[in-house]
Amino acid sequence: MTEQQPSYLLVPGYQNSGPEHWQSHWEREDPAFRRLEQADWDRPDQEDWVARLDEAVRAHRGPLVLVAHSLGCATVARWAARTPAGAAGQVVGALLVAPADIDHAEVPELIAFRPVALEPLPFPSTVVASSNDPWVTLDRARLFAGSWGSRFVELGAYGHLNSYSGLGSWPRGRELLAELLPEPTPAG
């Protein structure tokens, strides 16, 4: 019996991920990655963003890994906090990159996302942070990881781990994604 390979749902943050963002690279390079589309990337509505994530997860068949960036991490955390564990069962992991600390961001469009949900996630997860991210301190990123039950990885000084970080296709991110899920053991 062969285990089904997971699909990957990219969950961008505020203002979406542009063409040079690592999420966009992954989407172009591998058909297993698809982007969650939001109605309004510039004026995010928490209820709408969480509902769209919920719809995408429920419509998917087979194992699914969430790959979130920035406000997308807060969206995943809020969705997981509101979703019964059984309904989240096909989500087998989440890579949460540069979680935006919206509790301290003075951006009017993001205030409605407060507070960041801090309940444990019902699936394995990794939080990836940069030491000089203007959207989250390392202490807050560690707090998020600890609250969510996530592995914490600090990469060094890469800003917000976005297009401006010059990561391109970000091979290290793909390694972290591979480390998130254990290799299936052959039956026998």
N, C-alpha and C positions, 0 to 999 in steps of 0.2 A: 504494500500500500504506500503510495507516494503522498507526502504532505503537500498541500497547495501552497505555492509561493504567495507571499502577501502582495497586495497593491499598496500604493502610497498616496495619501491625500495631503497635498501641500496646503497649508493654512497660513496665508500671508497676513501681515499686519496692516496697520494704518497706512493708507495710500497705496496698498498693493506692493508687489515686488516687481521692479522694473526689469528690462531685458538683460541687464548685466548682473542681476542678483543671482546668487547660487541656486535659489529655488527655480528661477526661470531656466537656468542651465540644465538642471536636473530634469525639468519637464520636457525640454527640447531633446535631451539625450536619451531618455528612457521612457517608453510608453507605459511602464508600470506606474509612473508618476502623473497625477492629474491635479489641477488646481481647483480649490474651492472658490467659487465666484461669489462675491458679495454684491448687494444692490448698490451700495454707496461706499466706496473706499475712502472718501474724504470726510464724510460725516457718519462715522460708524455708529450703528444702533446696537447695543448689546443684545437686546431681545432678538432682533433680526439676525445678527451674526450667529448667535447660539442656535437659533432655529434652523438656519441654513446648514450649519454643521450637523445638527441632529438629522435633518432630512438626508444629507449625503451619506451619513453612516448607516442609517436605516435602509437606504436604497441599495447599498453595496452588498454584494454576495461574496463571501469568503473573507479570509483574514485581511485586516487593514491596519496600516501603520500611519499615524498622524505625524506630519513633519511641519511644525509650526515655527513661525518667526515673530518676535516682538509682541504686538497686540494679539496675534494669532495664538500665542501661548496662554494669554489671559482668557481668550475665547475657549480654548480646549479645557482649561481648568474650570471655568464656569459651567461649561457643558457637562463635564464629568461630575461636578458637584450636584447637578440637577437630574442626572440620568441614573435610573436604577441600574445596578451592576449587571443584571442580565441583559439589558438593552445595549450596554456597551461591550458585550461579550465578544463581538467580532473584532474589536480594536485590540490588537495584540501588542501594541507598544506606541510610544510617542517620543520623538526627538524634539525637544523644546529649546530653541535657539534664541539667545538674547531676549529673555522675557522682559517686556517693558514694565517698569515700576509705575503703573498708572496711579497708584495711591499718592505719589509725590510729583507726578508730571503736571505742570500747570498749562495744559493744552485743553482749551474749552471743549473740543470735540471728544476728548477722552474721559472727561469727568464722569459721564454716565456709566462707564465701565467699572467704577470703583464700588466696593473694594475688590482687590484681587482675591479670588477664591483660594483658600488655603487647605482645603480638604484633601486627604490622600487620593491619589489617582488609582483606579481599579485595574491598572495594567502597568507593565514595566515602562520606565521612562528615564530619559537622560536630559538634564539641563546643561546647556553649554553656554558659557559666559566669557566675556572679554574683560580684561582688567581695567580698560579705559572706556567702557561703554557709557555714553552720556545719558542713556535711558534707564540704567540700573547699576547700582553699586554692587561690588562683589558680595558684600554682606547680605544685601537684599536677595541677590540671586541664590546665595546659599540657603537663605531662609525659605525661598520658594522651593528649592530642591528638597530640603528637609521636610517641609510641610506636605509636599506632593509624594514623598517617598521615592524621589528620583536620585539616580546617580548624578554627581556633580562633576563637571569637567571645566576647568579654567584653561583657556587657550593662550593667554598672554594678551598683549596690546593690539587688538584688532578693531577697535571702535564698536559699532553696533552690529558687527558681523553681517553687513549688508553690501550693496553695490559699491559703496565708497571704501569698503575694506579691502578691495582688490583681490577677493578670494577666487574669482572666476568660477570654475566648476566645483571648487572646494573639495578636493580629494579627501582631506582629513574628515570632513563632515560625512562623506560616504563611509569612511572607516567607522566612525562613531555610530552610524546607522546600522552597519553590519554587526557591531559589538552589542547593540541593543537586544537583538534576538538571538537566542542560542541556535546553533545548527541542529536541525532535526537528526535524531539518532535513527540509524537504519533499523528496520524491523528484522528480527531474526533471532 
